[in-house]
Amino acid sequence: MLLYIIYFLLSPILWGLIVVSSVFQFKIRENYWSFYKNLRVIKKYIKDSHNTKKILLFHAASEGEYEQLKPLLRLINKDEYFIIQSFSSPTIYNKEKKSTLFDFSCYHPFDLPWLSFYFFRSLQPEKYIITRHDIWPGHIIIAKILKISIYYINANIHKNSIWLRWYCKPLSKYVFRQFTSIIVPSKEIANNLYQLNIKKTNVMIYNDSRFDQVQHRRKHTQRNQLLSNLFSKGSIKVPY
């Protein structure tokens, strides 16, 4: 908890660095200034359409992480859920923003307390789903404070992960206990997470959704029967 307080207190310095960097870096500038525009559009649509569906917020920092989310997005019943997909990189955002796998896309904010609060408060998702590596303490804590269920899928906390190093463990233990559920692809990674004193009931072992995406691509391109048989037994399960 102490490390998180220090992290929180350093946020204004981080914000200053982001503002300065945005002058020289297009990707940072695009993310920072388009973030508010995205939210206004989504909020207006939800209000005008009188949306009553449960809102799911998926986040992918990069194209690789988004590929891992695609198998899940294809399985979700859009008659029941309103899907918002957030991205960090303008490259993947501009490439996928009109995809039919979700209802709306937006930029994910930088990990600053006031931006996190504005983001989650504006969208009011019922569930927040992140994948692979993109864990930011501020986003996790704010989402938890706002009583949003948080799912971490394809968790890749390997034995050399920074989250398991002695100087990060106090923060890691606090942050990882905020997750509603953590989905891991192997027993080895599950055992790594247990070092953070996480309840075993909060950790589930499922197939890595990357393999489901490989299966989908093969099925819709080469129709290779051998590969189809190889992957046909490993369909991902949605944890809600």
VOKOLRO-638146 format. One record per residue (C-alpha): residue number from 0; x, y, z; residue in one letter. Coordinates in steps of 0.5 Angstrom, whole numbers, always signed. Each point is the difference from the previous one (the first is absolute). Layout:
BEGIN
+-----+-------+-------+-------+------+
| seq |    xx |    yy |    zz | type |
+-----+-------+-------+-------+------+
| NUM |     X |     Y |     Z |    A |
...
+-----+-------+-------+-------+------+
! end
This chain:
BEGIN
+-----+-------+-------+-------+------+
| seq |    xx |    yy |    zz | type |
+-----+-------+-------+-------+------+
|   0 |    +0 |    +0 |    +0 |    M |
|   1 |    +6 |    +5 |    +2 |    L |
|   2 |    +3 |    -1 |    -7 |    L |
|   3 |    -7 |    +1 |    -3 |    Y |
|   4 |    +0 |    +7 |    +4 |    I |
|   5 |    +7 |    +2 |    -3 |    I |
|   6 |    -3 |    -2 |    -7 |    Y |
|   7 |    -6 |    +4 |    +1 |    F |
|   8 |    +4 |    +6 |    +3 |    L |
|   9 |    +5 |    +0 |    -6 |    L |
|  10 |    -6 |    +0 |    -5 |    S |
|  11 |    +1 |    +8 |    -1 |    P |
|  12 |    +7 |    -1 |    -2 |    I |
|  13 |    -2 |    -5 |    -5 |    L |
|  14 |    -6 |    +4 |    -3 |    W |
|  15 |    +5 |    +6 |    -1 |    G |
|  16 |    +5 |    -5 |    -4 |    L |
|  17 |    -6 |    -2 |    -4 |    I |
|  18 |    -2 |    +7 |    -2 |    V |
|  19 |    +7 |    +1 |    -2 |    V |
|  20 |    +1 |    -6 |    -4 |    S |
|  21 |    -6 |    +1 |    -4 |    S |
|  22 |    +3 |    +6 |    -3 |    V |
|  23 |    +5 |    -4 |    -3 |    F |
|  24 |    -3 |    -7 |    -1 |    Q |
|  25 |    -6 |    -1 |    -4 |    F |
|  26 |    -3 |    -6 |    +3 |    K |
|  27 |    +0 |    +3 |    +7 |    I |
|  28 |    -3 |    +6 |    -3 |    R |
|  29 |    -5 |    -4 |    -4 |    E |
|  30 |    -2 |    -4 |    +6 |    N |
|  31 |    +0 |    +6 |    +5 |    Y |
|  32 |    -5 |    +5 |    -4 |    W |
|  33 |    -4 |    -5 |    -3 |    S |
|  34 |    -2 |    -4 |    +7 |    F |
|  35 |    -5 |    +5 |    +2 |    Y |
|  36 |    -3 |    +1 |    -7 |    K |
|  37 |    -1 |    -8 |    +0 |    N |
|  38 |    -4 |    +0 |    +6 |    L |
|  39 |    -4 |    +6 |    -1 |    R |
|  40 |    -3 |    -4 |    -7 |    V |
|  41 |    -1 |    -7 |    +4 |    I |
|  42 |    -4 |    +4 |    +6 |    K |
|  43 |    -4 |    +4 |    -5 |    K |
|  44 |    -2 |    -7 |    -4 |    Y |
|  45 |    -1 |    -4 |    +7 |    I |
|  46 |    -5 |    +6 |    +2 |    K |
|  47 |    -3 |    +1 |    -6 |    D |
|  48 |    -1 |    -7 |    -2 |    S |
|  49 |    -3 |    -1 |    +7 |    H |
|  50 |    +5 |    -6 |    +0 |    N |
|  51 |    -2 |    -5 |    +6 |    T |
|  52 |    +5 |    -6 |    -2 |    K |
|  53 |    +5 |    -2 |    +5 |    K |
|  54 |    +7 |    +4 |    -2 |    I |
|  55 |    +6 |    -4 |    -1 |    L |
|  56 |    +7 |    +4 |    -1 |    L |
|  57 |    +5 |    -4 |    -3 |    F |
|  58 |    +7 |    +3 |    +0 |    H |
|  59 |    +6 |    -2 |    -5 |    A |
|  60 |    +6 |    +4 |    +0 |    A |
|  61 |    +3 |    -3 |    -6 |    S |
|  62 |    -2 |    -3 |    -7 |    E |
|  63 |    +3 |    -7 |    +3 |    G |
|  64 |    -5 |    +1 |    +6 |    E |
|  65 |    -6 |    +2 |    -4 |    Y |
|  66 |    +1 |    -7 |    -4 |    E |
|  67 |    +0 |    -4 |    +7 |    Q |
|  68 |    -7 |    +4 |    +1 |    L |
|  69 |    -3 |    -2 |    -6 |    K |
|  70 |    -2 |    -7 |    +1 |    P |
|  71 |    -4 |    +3 |    +7 |    L |
|  72 |    -3 |    +5 |    -4 |    L |
|  73 |    -3 |    -4 |    -5 |    R |
|  74 |    -3 |    -4 |    +5 |    L |
|  75 |    -4 |    +5 |    +4 |    I |
|  76 |    -8 |    +1 |    -1 |    N |
|  77 |    +0 |    +7 |    -3 |    K |
|  78 |    -8 |    +0 |    +2 |    D |
|  79 |    +2 |    +0 |    +7 |    E |
|  80 |    +7 |    +4 |    +0 |    Y |
|  81 |    +2 |    +6 |    -2 |    F |
|  82 |    +7 |    +0 |    -2 |    I |
|  83 |    +6 |    +5 |    +1 |    I |
|  84 |    +7 |    -1 |    -3 |    Q |
|  85 |    +5 |    +4 |    +3 |    S |
|  86 |    +7 |    +1 |    -3 |    F |
|  87 |    +7 |    +3 |    +2 |    S |
|  88 |    +3 |    +1 |    -7 |    S |
|  89 |    -2 |    +4 |    -6 |    P |
|  90 |    +2 |    -5 |    -5 |    T |
|  91 |    -5 |    -6 |    +3 |    I |
|  92 |    -5 |    +5 |    +1 |    Y |
|  93 |    +0 |    +3 |    -7 |    N |
|  94 |    +0 |    -7 |    -3 |    K |
|  95 |    -5 |    -3 |    +4 |    E |
|  96 |    -5 |    +6 |    +3 |    K |
|  97 |    -6 |    -2 |    -5 |    K |
|  98 |    +1 |    -8 |    +1 |    S |
|  99 |    -7 |    -3 |    +1 |    T |
| 100 |    +3 |    -4 |    +6 |    L |
| 101 |    -2 |    +6 |    +5 |    F |
| 102 |    -5 |    +5 |    +0 |    D |
| 103 |    +5 |    +6 |    +1 |    F |
| 104 |    +7 |    +1 |    +1 |    S |
| 105 |    +4 |    +5 |    +4 |    C |
| 106 |    +7 |    +2 |    +2 |    Y |
| 107 |    +2 |    -3 |    +7 |    H |
| 108 |    +2 |    +6 |    +5 |    P |
| 109 |    +7 |    +1 |    +3 |    F |
| 110 |    +1 |    -3 |    +7 |    D |
| 111 |    -2 |    +6 |    +3 |    L |
| 112 |    -5 |    +0 |    +6 |    P |
| 113 |    -5 |    +6 |    -3 |    W |
| 114 |    +0 |    -3 |    -7 |    L |
| 115 |    -1 |    -7 |    +3 |    S |
| 116 |    -6 |    +2 |    +4 |    F |
| 117 |    -3 |    +4 |    -6 |    Y |
| 118 |    +1 |    -5 |    -4 |    F |
| 119 |    -3 |    -6 |    +4 |    F |
| 120 |    -6 |    +5 |    +3 |    R |
| 121 |    -2 |    +2 |    -7 |    S |
| 122 |    +0 |    -7 |    -3 |    L |
| 123 |    -3 |    -3 |    +6 |    Q |
| 124 |    +2 |    -7 |    -3 |    P |
| 125 |    -2 |    -6 |    +4 |    E |
| 126 |    +6 |    -4 |    -1 |    K |
| 127 |    +7 |    +2 |    -2 |    Y |
| 128 |    +4 |    -5 |    -4 |    I |
| 129 |    +8 |    +1 |    -1 |    I |
| 130 |    +4 |    -5 |    -3 |    T |
| 131 |    +8 |    -3 |    +0 |    R |
| 132 |    +4 |    +6 |    +2 |    H |
| 133 |    -4 |    +7 |    +1 |    D |
| 134 |    -1 |    +0 |    +7 |    I |
| 135 |    +0 |    +7 |    +3 |    W |
| 136 |    -1 |    +1 |    +8 |    P |
| 137 |    -4 |    +7 |    -1 |    G |
| 138 |    -5 |    -3 |    -5 |    H |
| 139 |    -1 |    -7 |    +4 |    I |
| 140 |    -1 |    +4 |    +7 |    I |
| 141 |    -4 |    +5 |    -3 |    I |
| 142 |    -5 |    -5 |    -3 |    A |
| 143 |    +0 |    -4 |    +6 |    K |
| 144 |    -2 |    +6 |    +4 |    I |
| 145 |    -6 |    +1 |    -5 |    L |
| 146 |    -2 |    -7 |    +1 |    K |
| 147 |    +2 |    -2 |    -7 |    I |
| 148 |    +2 |    -8 |    +0 |    S |
| 149 |    +7 |    +0 |    -3 |    I |
| 150 |    +2 |    -6 |    -4 |    Y |
| 151 |    +7 |    -2 |    -2 |    Y |
| 152 |    +0 |    -5 |    -6 |    I |
| 153 |    +7 |    -3 |    -3 |    N |
| 154 |    +3 |    +2 |    +6 |    A |
| 155 |    +8 |    -1 |    -1 |    N |
| 156 |    +3 |    +1 |    +6 |    I |
| 157 |    +6 |    -4 |    -1 |    H |
| 158 |    +6 |    -1 |    +5 |    K |
| 159 |    +4 |    +6 |    -2 |    N |
| 160 |    -6 |    +5 |    +0 |    S |
| 161 |    +1 |    +6 |    +3 |    I |
| 162 |    -6 |    -1 |    +4 |    W |
| 163 |    +3 |    -6 |    +4 |    L |
| 164 |    +7 |    +4 |    +2 |    R |
| 165 |    +1 |    +1 |    +7 |    W |
| 166 |    -1 |    +8 |    -1 |    Y |
| 167 |    -6 |    +0 |    -3 |    C |
| 168 |    -4 |    -6 |    +4 |    K |
| 169 |    -3 |    +5 |    +5 |    P |
| 170 |    -3 |    +4 |    -6 |    L |
| 171 |    -2 |    -7 |    -4 |    S |
| 172 |    -3 |    -3 |    +6 |    K |
| 173 |    -5 |    +6 |    +1 |    Y |
| 174 |    -1 |    +1 |    -8 |    V |
| 175 |    -1 |    -8 |    -1 |    F |
| 176 |    -5 |    -1 |    +5 |    R |
| 177 |    -5 |    +5 |    -3 |    Q |
| 178 |    -1 |    -4 |    -6 |    F |
| 179 |    -7 |    -4 |    +0 |    T |
| 180 |    +3 |    -6 |    -4 |    S |
| 181 |    +7 |    -1 |    -3 |    I |
| 182 |    +0 |    -5 |    -6 |    I |
| 183 |    +7 |    -3 |    -1 |    V |
| 184 |    +2 |    -5 |    -6 |    P |
| 185 |    +4 |    -5 |    +5 |    S |
| 186 |    +1 |    -2 |    +7 |    K |
| 187 |    +7 |    +3 |    +0 |    E |
| 188 |    -3 |    +7 |    -1 |    I |
| 189 |    -5 |    -2 |    +5 |    A |
| 190 |    +5 |    -2 |    +5 |    N |
| 191 |    +4 |    +7 |    -1 |    N |
| 192 |    -6 |    +3 |    +1 |    L |
| 193 |    -1 |    -3 |    +7 |    Y |
| 194 |    +6 |    +3 |    +2 |    Q |
| 195 |    -4 |    +6 |    +1 |    L |
| 196 |    -4 |    -3 |    +5 |    N |
| 197 |    -6 |    +0 |    -5 |    I |
| 198 |    -6 |    -5 |    +2 |    K |
| 199 |    +0 |    -6 |    -5 |    K |
| 200 |    -7 |    +1 |    -1 |    T |
| 201 |    +1 |    +6 |    -4 |    N |
| 202 |    +5 |    -3 |    -5 |    V |
| 203 |    -2 |    -4 |    -5 |    M |
| 204 |    +3 |    -4 |    -5 |    I |
| 205 |    -2 |    +0 |    -8 |    Y |
| 206 |    +3 |    +0 |    -6 |    N |
| 207 |    +3 |    +6 |    -3 |    D |
| 208 |    -4 |    +3 |    -5 |    S |
| 209 |    +6 |    +1 |    -5 |    R |
| 210 |    -1 |    -7 |    -2 |    F |
| 211 |    -8 |    +1 |    -1 |    D |
| 212 |    +2 |    +6 |    -5 |    Q |
| 213 |    +5 |    -4 |    -3 |    V |
| 214 |    -5 |    -5 |    -1 |    Q |
| 215 |    -5 |    +5 |    -3 |    H |
| 216 |    +5 |    +3 |    -5 |    R |
| 217 |    +1 |    -7 |    -3 |    R |
| 218 |    -7 |    -2 |    +0 |    K |
| 219 |    -1 |    +6 |    -4 |    H |
| 220 |    +6 |    +0 |    -5 |    T |
| 221 |    +3 |    -6 |    -2 |    Q |
| 222 |    -5 |    -5 |    +3 |    R |
| 223 |    +6 |    -5 |    +2 |    N |
| 224 |    -4 |    -6 |    +3 |    Q |
| 225 |    +7 |    -2 |    +4 |    L |
| 226 |    +0 |    +7 |    +4 |    L |
| 227 |    -7 |    +0 |    +1 |    S |
| 228 |    +0 |    -7 |    +3 |    N |
| 229 |    +6 |    +2 |    +4 |    L |
| 230 |    -4 |    +6 |    +3 |    F |
| 231 |    -7 |    -2 |    +0 |    S |
| 232 |    +0 |    -3 |    +7 |    K |
| 233 |    +2 |    +7 |    +4 |    G |
| 234 |    -5 |    +5 |    -1 |    S |
| 235 |    +0 |    +5 |    +5 |    I |
| 236 |    -5 |    +1 |    +6 |    K |
| 237 |    -3 |    +7 |    +2 |    V |
| 238 |    +0 |    +1 |    +7 |    P |
| 239 |    -6 |    +3 |    +1 |    Y |
+-----+-------+-------+-------+------+
! end
